[in-house]
Every structure is written in structure tokens, then in C-alpha cells.
């Protein structure tokens, strides 16, 4: 209030003029309006003008175009230009000089769009580097805002290396080159990769010119496949094969390296044009065989892990990069070869014995059966001749049965040693694979690791008894069970079988005996060693006829005696008999018929 008291009125102020509205003094109102208008730009709606950024915040940008009021533009329209600052000149489109609030309405986006197509074509012609804002992802690439136009950025044109995550680029402002324009459909294709290819090409030529075998370079893991790793050496790609990643076994390269990891590699080889470069990683470390304990020798025990399985054996890693093979034959003392998978699996920790060791060839063979005693070392004391055991049937042959008494101890039961009485044509008639069978040790062949075994020897030889029952000339009831070309097999009491030739199968009425027919048979030969009984049905009534002829006149006796002698000689067996097959009986019958014919 005190300050207001000190204010003095203007002495020459014209209150009369003020009262009627004339306050400009000597200067006319028209002159003042004209002077004011000259300080402002003349603008029109719907045109593009240049303006200066005078203020900005997170949401808005204030632009002075030299008009009576400043315009406000949304910051979203400047997303493509994160470097925007106060004082920058920008182009704006005048939508309205004055809205209801007297505000100047401007649009930077429309200004760009108005001139964008001309600028895009100009940028392509001049090979100009432009800025664009990546708006979003799309199939196969990205959508980029360039001068207000939505351009397409293919995924292959983002960078020289493969892009694994496209989303990290959304919202970024990057530099691009326009590589293609479709004038008809107004489509624009841009590339960021093109900006760096020229520089990389020069760098690539420089690197390739200096490549040498054995050279160590730093690279970046660019891509990982099941067979190896691609390394970016600075614009030049090389491949580390999976076998060159580590001295040890590698199931997949991801066990050793990761994407974008920087590693040192050594150049192993390259072609003449140096387009294919073979790299190595394991070669940068000493070979594990060189670091193997020098005291290690054949016979030593080692521990390791099963890394690879095959039907023929297993590979055991006793140290990284140092492996030995256990052949399936060295896994068990048994001679029945099985698959190695029956003994172990990948990942098993095992102990083994070194069988062979070649440091020069870097090879080692191992065995696990050697950790157990050889069952054949004391075979005579554990399985002496005459001892009885329970065995398991392993295999059949035409001549016998292979059995296993215990792991590693095999034996053979000959077909003739299966039964005292049955004529067995094949062992499958008597037993089956996997079944248990009682055996007696007959003979030991330690050198060939075989036992000769018998089954029938567990029982008393019934032929000692049969010898007293089936005496030559005795008569027994029998049933024909099989008819062959050379004769018939006859089932006799006590489970024994005999044989009769066709000549001795003729019945008294002249007909031939048939299968399943039950008749009386006379024993005309008994061979204990050959286990053979020769029978005759015809001889029974023939002998009765001979007895009747004994009472005939003397003149008829001599021929009868001669006939009896010939017939008796036909029943004789000449020479020793050693074999027991049915074929021998057939041959004997044929021999008798031949003698009878004589």
C-alpha cells in the first residue's frame, strides 16, 4: 500500500481521449496492428511448415512456428527420434490455426507422412542412411516407422548373425538403409544388416588373408548344432566339429559351450579359397594320454565310467579323454556269448583290469571277469570224474546237449549218453533249452575247457538185466510201433525196443504184420554193447513146422536139416558191433537177407 501511495499520475495523460477509447496517442491503431502482423508468419490450415522445439516433457513437445501462439505435439510422434532436443527444427502439419481454446493444433506425424514418400524414394536413390522406429514384430521380421510410413524389416536383415529373440528390438530406434520399394503397392523394405556388411567385408578379407594353420584366434559362439559349433571370428565363420570340442566323449556341444560365449580356438585346416575353416578347441589343451600315470601297467586295476555301449563291448572312461574297451568275451568266464548290455549300462561306475596298454596308439583293453578266479583252474578238484551235478541246458546239436554247470563251466552230454533204452534221434525229444538236468562227469578236457558228461550213467544199466530176460530163442509179446523200408521197430516189455526185418514179419497166413499190431516175437539176436535186439515173428511157427517134420520118414530129414542150418546161419551176426544207430540195424538186416539169398 505504501508503494501505491508513492505512484504519481502522468501529468500529460489525456483523460478525455481515454474516455472515448483513444489511447494510442500519436500512433494510429492501424499502424500498430500492421506492425504487430509483420512480426508473425502468415500460415494457412492444411500446410506443412518448419518449427522450432521450444519446450518438451515426457508427453508433449512445444513447437514455435512464428505464429501468435505455439503449438503442442504429442511426444509419441517423435518416438523415431529419441535424440530430439530443444532448439531442433522439425516439420509440422497445421491442422487448425485456432481451436475452441484458441490453441494452435499441429501434427508432426502428418507432416512426415505428407512428404514421406518423396523422402523414401530420395533416400533409396542417394543410398542414404535413415532412422526408423521399430514398432512391433510380424511374421518373418519387424515393422519399422520410417518417415511415418510402415516399412518391413526382414529378420535376416537385422544383423549379420542369426537373431534368436526378435522382441528385444521392439521399441528401439535404429539406423537403416532402404533396399527395396514397391511403387505400385507402396511397400518399403529396409535393412540394418546392409549398414555393417561393407565394414565386415573389409574386415573379413583382412582376417582371411592372415589365416594360418595352428593360429589361435578369439571367436564368438554363433550357432550350435548336433554335429558341431559355428564360431564367428569377426565376420568369418568357422566350424568346430563335435569331436574337436573335447578329448572326452561329448553327447551334444551344449555340454561344452553356450551361445554368444567368447572362446579361443585354433585353426586346424581350411580350403584353398578359405571358405571353409575347421577349428579346434580341445587342441588348446594337452592330450590326456600324455598325462596318464606312467606307472600304470598291464594287470593293474582301474576304475571308470561306462560312456558307450555296443553289442560287442563297452567303452570305459578312466580319465577325461582316456578310454578302454571291455570286449563282451572279457565280461564273464562263460563261453555263451551274450550282449554287453546284459552286464552293464551307460553311466555305471565299474572296476576293471588292464589287459593291454599301447601308449603310442593310445589304446587300452580291459576286463572284468579277471576280477574273479578262473573256474577252470581247480576244475579237477571241484568237478572230479564221477561226481554228480545239476546243470542247465544251453544249446542243442544233432549229436548232443550243451549244458552249463556253473558260470564258465560248460559240458556236453552225447546223445548216446542220455538214455539206456530210448533211441533218441534229436536231443529236443528228451529235454528243452533252459531246463535243468542231472549229469555225471565222465571226462575232463581242461585245455579246451570242456567236460564230457552223461545223464544215463546216473542209473544202473538195464541191459545187464535185459541180457538175462531177452535171451536168444526166448519168446515175448511185442507191439509194432513203426514200419520202415528195412523192417519194423517193435516195443517189448520193460520199455526196450527190438527190430524185425520184413522177412520176419510174415504171419502164418502169409500176410505182413502192420503198425500197432500185437504179436509174439522170438529173440534171434541179443547184442548188449550195441543195445540191439533182433526179433522174428515168422520164426515161431517155422520152428513149430520144423518140429513136426522131425517125425517124418528118414528120407525127408536130410533136406530139413540142411534148411535149418541155412536158416540158422541167416540169424547169425558176424563181426563186432560198435555203433548204436538204427541205421546199423537196417544194414544188419540187409546183410542177413543177402546171406540168406546166398
C-alpha positions as CSV (number, residue, x, y, z in Angstrom):
1,X,0.0,0.0,0.0
2,X,2.9,2.3,0.8
3,X,4.2,1.8,-2.7
4,X,0.9,2.7,-4.3
5,X,0.9,6.0,-2.3
6,X,4.1,6.9,-3.9
7,X,2.8,6.4,-7.5
8,X,2.1,9.8,-9.2
9,X,-0.3,10.2,-12.1
10,X,1.0,11.1,-15.6
11,X,0.8,14.8,-16.0
12,X,0.1,14.9,-19.7
13,X,-2.3,11.9,-19.8
14,X,-5.3,12.7,-21.9
15,X,-8.2,11.5,-19.9
16,X,-10.7,12.8,-22.4
17,X,-9.2,10.6,-25.2
18,X,-9.2,7.6,-22.9
19,X,-12.8,8.1,-22.0
20,X,-13.8,7.9,-25.7
21,X,-11.4,4.9,-26.4
22,X,-8.4,6.7,-28.0
23,X,-5.4,5.5,-26.0
24,X,-2.7,5.3,-28.7
25,X,-1.5,8.8,-28.6
26,X,0.1,10.0,-31.7
27,X,0.4,6.5,-33.2
28,X,-2.7,5.3,-35.0
29,X,-4.3,1.9,-34.2
30,X,-3.9,0.7,-37.8
31,X,-0.2,1.3,-37.7
32,X,0.1,-0.7,-34.5
33,X,-1.9,-3.6,-36.0
34,X,0.2,-3.6,-39.1
35,X,3.4,-3.5,-37.1
36,X,2.2,-6.5,-35.0
37,X,1.2,-8.5,-38.0
38,X,4.6,-8.1,-39.6
39,X,6.2,-9.9,-36.6
40,X,4.1,-13.1,-37.3
41,X,4.3,-15.7,-40.1
42,X,1.4,-15.9,-42.4
43,X,0.2,-19.5,-42.2
44,X,-2.7,-21.5,-43.6
45,X,-4.5,-24.6,-42.5
46,X,-3.5,-27.9,-44.0
47,X,0.0,-27.0,-44.9
48,X,3.5,-28.1,-43.8
49,X,5.8,-25.6,-42.2
50,X,9.1,-25.7,-40.2
51,X,9.0,-25.0,-36.5
52,X,11.5,-24.9,-33.6
53,X,11.2,-27.0,-30.4
54,X,10.9,-24.6,-27.5
55,X,10.0,-26.9,-24.7
56,X,9.4,-30.6,-24.1
57,X,8.4,-33.1,-21.5
58,X,7.6,-36.8,-21.4
59,X,4.2,-36.4,-23.0
60,X,4.4,-33.2,-25.2
61,X,6.7,-31.1,-27.4
62,X,6.1,-27.4,-27.8
63,X,6.8,-26.1,-31.3
64,X,7.1,-22.4,-32.3
65,X,6.3,-21.8,-35.9
66,X,6.4,-18.0,-35.6
67,X,2.7,-17.7,-35.2
68,X,0.8,-15.8,-32.5
69,X,0.7,-19.0,-30.3
70,X,2.9,-22.1,-30.1
71,X,1.6,-25.5,-31.0
72,X,1.7,-28.7,-28.9
73,X,2.6,-32.0,-30.5
74,X,2.4,-35.4,-28.7
75,X,5.8,-36.9,-27.8
76,X,4.6,-40.2,-29.3
77,X,5.0,-38.7,-32.8
78,X,8.8,-38.3,-32.1
79,X,9.4,-41.9,-31.0
80,X,11.6,-42.5,-34.0
81,X,13.9,-39.7,-32.9
82,X,15.0,-40.3,-29.2
83,X,17.7,-37.6,-29.7
84,X,15.1,-34.8,-30.1
85,X,16.1,-31.6,-28.0
86,X,15.1,-28.0,-27.5
87,X,16.2,-25.9,-30.5
88,X,15.8,-28.6,-33.1
89,X,13.9,-27.7,-36.2
90,X,11.0,-30.0,-37.1
91,X,8.4,-30.0,-39.7
92,X,4.7,-29.8,-38.6
93,X,1.4,-30.0,-40.3
94,X,-1.1,-27.2,-39.4
95,X,-4.4,-28.9,-38.7
96,X,-6.1,-25.8,-37.2
97,X,-4.8,-22.3,-36.5
98,X,-7.1,-21.9,-33.5
99,X,-9.3,-24.4,-31.8
100,X,-12.1,-23.5,-29.3
101,X,-9.5,-22.7,-26.7
102,X,-7.5,-20.5,-29.1
103,X,-4.8,-23.2,-29.3
104,X,-2.7,-23.8,-32.5
105,X,-3.1,-27.5,-33.5
106,X,-0.1,-29.1,-35.1
107,X,0.9,-32.7,-36.2
108,X,4.5,-33.8,-36.8
109,X,3.3,-37.3,-37.9
110,X,1.1,-35.9,-40.7
111,X,3.9,-33.6,-41.8
112,X,6.2,-36.5,-42.2
113,X,3.5,-38.6,-44.0
114,X,2.8,-35.7,-46.4
115,X,6.4,-35.7,-47.6
116,X,7.4,-39.3,-46.6
117,X,7.0,-41.0,-50.0
118,X,9.2,-38.4,-51.7
119,X,11.8,-38.7,-48.9
120,X,11.8,-42.5,-49.0
121,X,12.4,-42.6,-52.8
122,X,15.1,-39.9,-52.3
123,X,16.8,-42.0,-49.6
124,X,16.9,-45.0,-51.9
125,X,18.3,-43.1,-54.8
126,X,21.1,-41.5,-52.7
127,X,21.8,-44.7,-50.7
128,X,21.1,-42.6,-47.6
129,X,21.2,-43.8,-44.0
130,X,18.0,-43.0,-42.2
131,X,16.5,-43.6,-38.8
132,X,13.4,-45.7,-38.0
133,X,11.4,-46.7,-35.0
134,X,10.7,-50.5,-34.6
135,X,7.0,-50.6,-33.7
136,X,6.3,-54.3,-33.4
137,X,7.0,-57.9,-34.6
138,X,5.4,-59.5,-37.6
139,X,5.8,-62.8,-39.4
140,X,9.4,-63.1,-40.6
141,X,10.6,-59.8,-39.3
142,X,9.7,-56.4,-37.8
143,X,7.5,-53.3,-38.7
144,X,9.6,-50.1,-38.8
145,X,8.2,-46.5,-38.8
146,X,10.2,-44.6,-41.5
147,X,9.2,-41.0,-42.2
148,X,5.7,-42.0,-40.9
149,X,5.5,-45.0,-43.3
150,X,5.3,-48.5,-42.0
151,X,8.3,-50.3,-43.6
152,X,9.2,-54.0,-43.4
153,X,12.5,-55.2,-41.8
154,X,13.1,-58.9,-42.6
155,X,14.6,-61.0,-39.8
156,X,17.6,-61.8,-42.0
157,X,18.3,-58.1,-42.4
158,X,18.5,-57.2,-38.7
159,X,22.1,-58.3,-38.2
160,X,24.8,-60.4,-39.8
161,X,24.4,-63.1,-37.1
162,X,21.2,-65.1,-36.6
163,X,18.7,-63.4,-34.3
164,X,17.2,-65.6,-31.6
165,X,15.0,-63.1,-29.8
166,X,13.2,-60.5,-32.0
167,X,11.3,-59.0,-29.1
168,X,14.4,-57.2,-27.8
169,X,14.4,-54.9,-30.8
170,X,10.8,-53.7,-30.4
171,X,10.7,-50.1,-29.2
172,X,14.3,-49.3,-30.4
173,X,15.3,-46.6,-32.8
174,X,18.0,-47.8,-35.3
175,X,19.6,-46.8,-38.5
176,X,18.6,-48.4,-41.7
177,X,19.1,-48.3,-45.4
178,X,16.2,-48.6,-47.8
179,X,16.8,-51.7,-50.0
180,X,13.6,-52.0,-52.0
181,X,10.4,-50.0,-52.8
182,X,7.3,-51.4,-54.5
183,X,5.8,-48.3,-56.1
184,X,2.6,-49.9,-57.0
185,X,1.7,-51.2,-53.5
186,X,3.6,-48.5,-51.6
187,X,5.7,-51.2,-49.8
188,X,9.1,-50.3,-48.4
189,X,11.8,-52.8,-47.3
190,X,14.7,-51.6,-45.1
191,X,17.9,-53.3,-43.8
192,X,20.1,-52.7,-40.8
193,X,22.5,-55.5,-41.9
194,X,23.4,-53.6,-45.0
195,X,25.0,-50.9,-42.9
196,X,27.5,-53.2,-41.3
197,X,28.2,-55.6,-44.2
198,X,30.5,-53.3,-46.1
199,X,32.6,-52.8,-42.9
200,X,32.5,-56.6,-42.2
201,X,33.5,-57.5,-45.7
202,X,36.7,-55.4,-45.4
203,X,37.3,-56.9,-42.0
204,X,36.7,-60.4,-43.4
205,X,39.2,-60.0,-46.2
206,X,41.8,-58.8,-43.7
207,X,41.2,-61.8,-41.4
208,X,41.2,-64.4,-44.3
209,X,44.4,-63.0,-45.7
210,X,46.2,-63.6,-42.4
211,X,44.8,-67.2,-41.6
212,X,47.4,-69.9,-40.9
213,X,47.1,-73.4,-39.6
214,X,47.8,-73.6,-35.9
215,X,46.9,-69.9,-35.4
216,X,44.9,-69.2,-32.2
217,X,42.0,-66.7,-32.5
218,X,39.2,-65.4,-30.3
219,X,35.7,-66.0,-31.6
220,X,32.1,-65.9,-30.5
221,X,29.8,-68.9,-30.5
222,X,27.4,-68.1,-33.3
223,X,25.3,-71.3,-33.6
224,X,25.2,-74.7,-32.0
225,X,24.2,-77.9,-33.9
226,X,24.2,-81.5,-33.0
227,X,27.4,-82.1,-35.1
228,X,29.4,-79.0,-34.0
229,X,29.7,-75.3,-33.2
230,X,29.9,-72.4,-35.6
231,X,32.3,-69.6,-34.5
232,X,32.2,-66.0,-35.6
233,X,35.8,-64.9,-36.0
234,X,34.9,-61.3,-36.7
235,X,32.9,-61.6,-40.0
236,X,34.4,-65.0,-40.9
237,X,32.7,-68.2,-39.8
238,X,34.5,-71.4,-38.8
239,X,33.2,-74.8,-37.5
240,X,34.4,-76.8,-34.5
241,X,33.3,-80.4,-35.1
242,X,31.9,-82.1,-32.1
243,X,34.9,-84.4,-32.0
244,X,37.3,-81.4,-31.7
245,X,35.5,-79.9,-28.7
246,X,36.9,-82.1,-26.0
247,X,39.3,-85.0,-25.6
248,X,36.5,-86.8,-23.8
249,X,33.2,-88.0,-25.3
250,X,30.6,-85.3,-26.0
251,X,26.9,-86.2,-26.4
252,X,26.0,-82.6,-27.5
253,X,28.1,-79.5,-28.0
254,X,25.9,-77.7,-25.5
255,X,27.8,-79.6,-22.8
256,X,30.9,-77.6,-23.6
257,X,29.9,-74.2,-24.9
258,X,26.9,-71.7,-24.8
259,X,25.6,-69.3,-27.4
260,X,27.4,-65.9,-27.6
261,X,30.2,-67.2,-25.5
262,X,33.7,-65.9,-26.4
263,X,36.3,-68.6,-26.6
264,X,39.8,-69.2,-28.0
265,X,40.1,-71.6,-30.9
266,X,42.9,-73.0,-33.1
267,X,42.8,-73.2,-36.9
268,X,43.1,-76.8,-37.9
269,X,42.5,-76.5,-41.7
270,X,40.8,-74.5,-44.4
271,X,40.2,-75.0,-48.1
272,X,42.1,-73.1,-50.9
273,X,39.5,-70.3,-51.0
274,X,39.3,-70.3,-47.2
275,X,35.5,-70.5,-47.3
276,X,35.5,-73.5,-45.0
277,X,37.6,-73.2,-41.9
278,X,38.0,-76.1,-39.5
279,X,38.6,-75.1,-35.9
280,X,39.6,-76.9,-32.7
281,X,39.1,-76.3,-29.1
282,X,40.5,-79.5,-27.4
283,X,43.8,-78.9,-29.2
284,X,44.5,-76.0,-26.9
285,X,44.9,-78.4,-24.0
286,X,47.4,-81.3,-23.7
287,X,46.2,-84.8,-24.7
288,X,45.0,-86.7,-21.6
289,X,47.0,-89.8,-22.7
290,X,50.2,-87.7,-22.3
291,X,49.2,-87.0,-18.7
292,X,48.4,-90.7,-17.9
293,X,50.2,-92.2,-15.0
294,X,53.5,-93.5,-16.3
295,X,53.4,-96.3,-13.6
296,X,50.2,-97.7,-15.0
297,X,50.8,-101.2,-16.5
298,X,49.0,-104.4,-17.6
299,X,47.4,-106.2,-14.7
300,X,46.6,-103.1,-12.7
301,X,43.1,-102.4,-11.6
302,X,41.4,-99.2,-12.7
303,X,38.1,-97.5,-12.1
304,X,36.0,-95.8,-14.7
305,X,32.6,-94.9,-16.0
306,X,30.8,-96.6,-18.9
307,X,30.4,-94.0,-21.7
308,X,29.4,-96.0,-24.7
309,X,27.7,-99.4,-25.1
310,X,27.8,-101.7,-28.1
311,X,26.7,-105.4,-28.6
312,X,30.4,-106.3,-28.8
313,X,31.6,-104.5,-25.7
314,X,31.7,-101.3,-23.6
315,X,34.0,-98.3,-23.6
316,X,35.1,-97.2,-20.2
317,X,36.5,-93.7,-19.5
318,X,39.1,-94.0,-16.7
319,X,40.1,-90.3,-17.1
320,X,38.7,-87.5,-19.4
321,X,39.8,-88.5,-22.9
322,X,41.3,-91.8,-21.8
323,X,39.1,-94.8,-22.7
324,X,39.5,-98.6,-22.7
325,X,37.3,-101.3,-24.3
326,X,35.9,-104.2,-22.4
327,X,35.0,-106.8,-25.0
328,X,32.0,-108.9,-24.2
329,X,34.2,-112.0,-24.0
330,X,36.1,-110.3,-21.1
331,X,33.0,-109.7,-19.1
332,X,32.3,-113.3,-18.0
333,X,34.1,-116.6,-17.9
334,X,31.1,-118.3,-19.6
335,X,31.6,-119.2,-23.2
336,X,28.0,-118.4,-24.1
337,X,28.4,-115.0,-25.8
338,X,25.8,-112.5,-24.8
339,X,25.2,-108.8,-25.5
340,X,27.3,-106.4,-23.4
341,X,24.1,-104.8,-22.2
342,X,23.4,-107.9,-20.1
343,X,26.3,-106.9,-17.9
344,X,26.4,-103.1,-17.7
345,X,24.8,-99.8,-18.9
346,X,26.0,-96.3,-19.7
347,X,26.8,-94.3,-16.6
348,X,27.8,-97.3,-14.5
349,X,30.9,-96.9,-12.3
350,X,32.9,-100.1,-12.6
351,X,36.3,-101.6,-11.7
352,X,38.4,-103.4,-14.4
353,X,41.8,-105.0,-15.0
354,X,44.1,-103.6,-17.7
355,X,44.7,-106.4,-20.3
356,X,46.6,-104.5,-23.0
357,X,48.1,-101.0,-22.9
358,X,49.5,-99.2,-26.0
359,X,50.5,-95.6,-25.2
360,X,51.8,-94.9,-28.8
361,X,48.5,-95.9,-30.4
362,X,46.6,-94.6,-27.3
363,X,44.6,-97.8,-27.0
364,X,43.7,-99.9,-23.9
365,X,41.7,-103.1,-23.4
366,X,40.1,-104.0,-20.1
367,X,38.4,-107.0,-18.5
368,X,36.1,-107.5,-15.5
369,X,36.0,-111.3,-15.5
370,X,39.6,-111.3,-14.4
371,X,38.4,-109.9,-11.0
372,X,37.1,-113.4,-10.4
373,X,39.0,-116.6,-10.2
374,X,39.1,-118.7,-13.4
375,X,36.7,-121.6,-12.7
376,X,38.9,-124.0,-14.7
377,X,42.0,-123.5,-12.5
378,X,40.8,-126.1,-10.0
379,X,38.3,-127.9,-12.2
380,X,39.6,-131.4,-11.2
381,X,39.0,-130.8,-7.5
382,X,35.6,-129.1,-7.8
383,X,34.2,-131.3,-10.6
384,X,36.1,-134.6,-10.4
385,X,35.3,-137.5,-12.8
386,X,32.3,-139.5,-11.4
387,X,30.8,-136.5,-9.5
388,X,27.2,-135.7,-10.0
389,X,25.8,-132.1,-10.5
390,X,22.8,-130.2,-11.7
391,X,23.3,-128.3,-15.0
392,X,21.2,-126.0,-17.2
393,X,20.6,-126.9,-20.8
394,X,22.1,-124.1,-23.0
395,X,22.0,-125.4,-26.6
396,X,21.2,-128.4,-28.8
397,X,23.2,-130.1,-31.6
398,X,22.4,-133.2,-33.6
399,X,24.9,-135.2,-31.6
400,X,24.2,-134.0,-28.1
401,X,23.2,-131.3,-25.5
402,X,25.5,-128.5,-24.3
403,X,24.9,-127.6,-20.6
404,X,26.4,-125.2,-18.1
405,X,27.1,-126.5,-14.6
406,X,28.1,-123.0,-13.3
407,X,29.2,-119.7,-15.0
408,X,32.1,-120.5,-17.2
409,X,31.9,-124.3,-16.8
410,X,30.3,-126.0,-19.8
411,X,29.9,-129.6,-20.8
412,X,28.5,-131.9,-23.5
413,X,26.1,-134.8,-23.0
414,X,26.4,-137.0,-26.0
415,X,23.1,-138.2,-27.4
416,X,24.1,-141.8,-26.7
417,X,24.6,-140.9,-23.0
418,X,21.0,-139.5,-22.5
419,X,19.2,-142.8,-22.1
420,X,19.9,-146.5,-21.7
421,X,16.7,-147.6,-23.5
422,X,15.3,-144.9,-25.7
423,X,16.6,-144.5,-29.2
424,X,16.8,-140.7,-29.4
425,X,17.1,-139.1,-32.8
426,X,17.4,-135.5,-31.6
427,X,18.1,-134.1,-28.0
428,X,14.9,-132.0,-28.2
429,X,12.9,-135.2,-27.8
430,X,14.5,-135.7,-24.4
431,X,14.8,-132.2,-22.8
432,X,14.4,-128.5,-23.6
433,X,16.6,-125.3,-23.6
434,X,16.7,-123.7,-20.2
435,X,15.7,-126.9,-18.3
436,X,17.7,-128.4,-15.5
437,X,19.2,-131.8,-15.9
438,X,21.2,-134.1,-13.6
439,X,24.6,-135.1,-15.0
440,X,27.7,-137.1,-14.1
441,X,31.2,-136.0,-15.1
442,X,32.7,-138.6,-17.4
443,X,35.8,-136.9,-18.7
444,X,37.6,-133.5,-18.2
445,X,39.3,-131.6,-21.1
446,X,40.9,-128.7,-19.3
447,X,42.8,-127.5,-22.3
448,X,39.7,-127.0,-24.4
449,X,37.6,-126.1,-21.3
450,X,35.1,-128.8,-21.9
451,X,33.5,-131.5,-19.7
452,X,32.2,-134.8,-21.1
453,X,29.0,-135.5,-19.2
454,X,26.4,-138.3,-19.0
455,X,22.8,-138.5,-17.9
456,X,22.1,-142.2,-18.2
457,X,25.0,-143.0,-16.0
458,X,23.0,-141.8,-13.0
459,X,21.0,-145.0,-13.3
460,X,22.1,-148.7,-13.4
461,X,22.5,-150.1,-16.9
462,X,19.2,-152.0,-17.6
463,X,20.9,-154.0,-20.3
464,X,22.6,-156.1,-17.7
465,X,19.1,-157.2,-16.7
466,X,17.8,-157.4,-20.2
467,X,20.6,-159.8,-21.1
468,X,19.0,-162.4,-18.7
469,X,15.5,-161.7,-19.9
470,X,15.8,-161.4,-23.7
471,X,17.9,-164.5,-24.3
472,X,18.3,-165.8,-27.8
473,X,15.3,-168.1,-28.5
474,X,13.1,-166.6,-25.9
475,X,9.6,-165.5,-27.0
476,X,8.0,-162.2,-25.9
477,X,4.9,-160.3,-26.7
478,X,5.6,-157.1,-28.7
479,X,3.8,-154.2,-30.5
480,X,4.9,-152.9,-33.8
481,X,5.3,-149.1,-33.3
482,X,7.0,-148.1,-36.6
483,X,7.3,-149.7,-40.0
484,X,10.4,-148.8,-42.2
485,X,11.6,-149.9,-45.6
486,X,14.1,-152.3,-44.0
487,X,11.8,-153.6,-41.3
488,X,9.8,-152.7,-38.2
489,X,10.5,-151.3,-34.7
490,X,8.9,-153.4,-32.0
491,X,8.1,-152.3,-28.5
492,X,8.9,-155.0,-26.0
493,X,8.3,-155.3,-22.2
494,X,10.3,-153.1,-19.8
495,X,10.4,-150.2,-22.3
496,X,13.0,-151.8,-24.6
497,X,12.7,-151.9,-28.4
498,X,13.7,-154.6,-30.9
499,X,13.9,-154.8,-34.7
500,X,12.4,-157.3,-37.2
501,X,13.2,-157.4,-40.9
502,X,10.3,-157.7,-43.4
503,X,11.1,-161.4,-43.8
504,X,10.5,-162.0,-40.1
505,X,7.2,-160.0,-40.1
506,X,5.3,-162.6,-42.3
507,X,2.5,-164.1,-40.4
508,X,1.5,-167.8,-40.6
509,X,-1.3,-166.9,-43.1
510,X,1.3,-165.2,-45.4
511,X,0.2,-161.6,-44.7
512,X,2.6,-158.9,-43.5
513,X,2.4,-157.6,-39.9
514,X,1.2,-153.9,-39.6
515,X,1.7,-150.9,-37.3
516,X,0.0,-151.2,-33.8
517,X,-0.4,-155.0,-34.3
518,X,0.5,-157.0,-31.1
519,X,2.3,-160.3,-31.9
520,X,4.6,-162.9,-30.4
521,X,8.3,-162.4,-31.3
522,X,11.3,-164.7,-30.8
523,X,14.7,-163.3,-30.0
524,X,17.1,-164.3,-32.7
525,X,20.0,-162.0,-31.6
526,X,20.8,-160.0,-28.5
527,X,23.8,-157.5,-28.5
528,X,24.4,-155.9,-25.2
529,X,27.1,-153.5,-26.4
530,X,25.1,-152.3,-29.4
531,X,21.9,-152.3,-27.3
532,X,20.3,-154.2,-30.2
533,X,17.6,-157.0,-30.1
534,X,16.7,-158.7,-33.4
535,X,13.3,-160.3,-33.4
536,X,11.3,-162.6,-35.6
537,X,7.6,-163.5,-35.6
538,X,7.9,-165.9,-38.5
539,X,10.5,-168.0,-36.7
540,X,7.9,-169.1,-34.1
541,X,5.6,-171.0,-36.5
542,X,8.5,-172.0,-38.7
543,X,10.2,-173.7,-35.8
544,X,6.9,-175.5,-35.0
545,X,6.8,-176.7,-38.5
546,X,10.3,-178.0,-38.2
547,X,9.5,-179.8,-35.1
548,X,6.6,-181.6,-36.9
549,X,8.9,-182.6,-39.7
550,X,11.2,-184.4,-37.3
551,X,8.6,-187.2,-37.1
552,X,8.5,-187.5,-40.9
553,X,10.2,-190.5,-42.8
554,X,14.0,-190.7,-42.8
555,X,14.3,-189.7,-46.4
556,X,13.0,-186.2,-45.6
557,X,15.3,-185.5,-42.6
558,X,18.4,-184.6,-44.6
559,X,16.9,-181.7,-46.6
560,X,15.2,-180.4,-43.5
561,X,18.4,-180.4,-41.6
562,X,20.1,-178.6,-44.4
563,X,17.4,-175.9,-44.4
564,X,17.6,-175.5,-40.7
565,X,21.3,-174.9,-40.9
566,X,20.9,-172.3,-43.6
567,X,18.1,-170.5,-41.7
568,X,20.2,-170.5,-38.5
569,X,23.1,-169.0,-40.4
570,X,20.8,-166.2,-41.6
571,X,20.2,-165.2,-38.0
572,X,23.9,-165.0,-37.1
573,X,25.7,-161.7,-36.8
574,X,29.3,-161.6,-38.0
575,X,31.9,-159.1,-36.7
576,X,31.9,-156.7,-33.7
577,X,29.1,-154.0,-33.5
578,X,30.2,-150.7,-32.1
579,X,27.5,-148.1,-33.2
580,X,24.0,-147.9,-31.8
581,X,22.1,-146.1,-34.5
582,X,19.0,-147.5,-36.1
583,X,20.8,-147.4,-39.5
584,X,23.2,-150.1,-38.3
585,X,20.3,-152.4,-37.5
586,X,18.9,-151.8,-41.0
587,X,22.3,-152.5,-42.5
588,X,22.5,-155.7,-40.4
589,X,19.1,-156.8,-41.7
590,X,20.2,-156.2,-45.3
591,X,23.3,-158.2,-44.6
592,X,21.2,-161.1,-43.3
593,X,18.9,-161.0,-46.3
594,X,21.9,-161.1,-48.5
595,X,23.4,-164.1,-46.7
596,X,20.0,-165.8,-46.8
597,X,19.9,-165.2,-50.6
598,X,23.2,-166.9,-50.9
